[in-house]
């Protein structure tokens, strides 16, 4: 399950996140598209995709919701340049470890 979540993360954050999503989820984007579709729509949609993946893999909707919220906050921090992409990725993977531990020792018991 942990491996599946990490693979899902790589798929959602790199292969399936197109350039438009990567640019427009940043509130500092100045593209014409940003005027038509606000940054928080893009960030929210991106985070929801990650949350859906976690929910699907773990079978727990509450973990999908937690992933959605936390993923959005982490990506917001990266877009604000509070930390690097390396820290961003470590935080995302740590979340998957936490979800895995919760499934094993809390939710499944």
BELZIMO-V907148 format. One line per field, one symbol per residue. ss: DSSP state (~ for helix, > for strand, _ for the rest). phi: phi as a letter, one per 20 degrees, with the letter a starting at -180 (. if undefined). burial: + if it has 9 or more other C-alpha atoms within 8 Angstrom, else -. A space follows every 10 residues. Layout:
ss: ???
phi: ???
burial: ???
This chain:
ss: _~~~~~~~~~ ~~~~~___~~ ~~~~______ _~~~~~__~~ ~~~~~~~~~~ ~~~~~~~~__ ~~~~~~~~~~ ~~~~~~~~~_ ____~~~~~~ ~~~~~~~~~~ ~~~~~~~__
phi: .ffffffffg ffecfeefgf fffffefefd fgfffecfgf ffffffffff fffffffenc fffffffgff fffffffffe mfbefffgff fffggfffff ffffddfee
burial: ----++-+++ ++----+--- ++-++++-+- ---+---++- ++++-+++++ ++++++++-+ --+++++++- ++-++++++- --+----+-- +++-+++-++ ++++-----
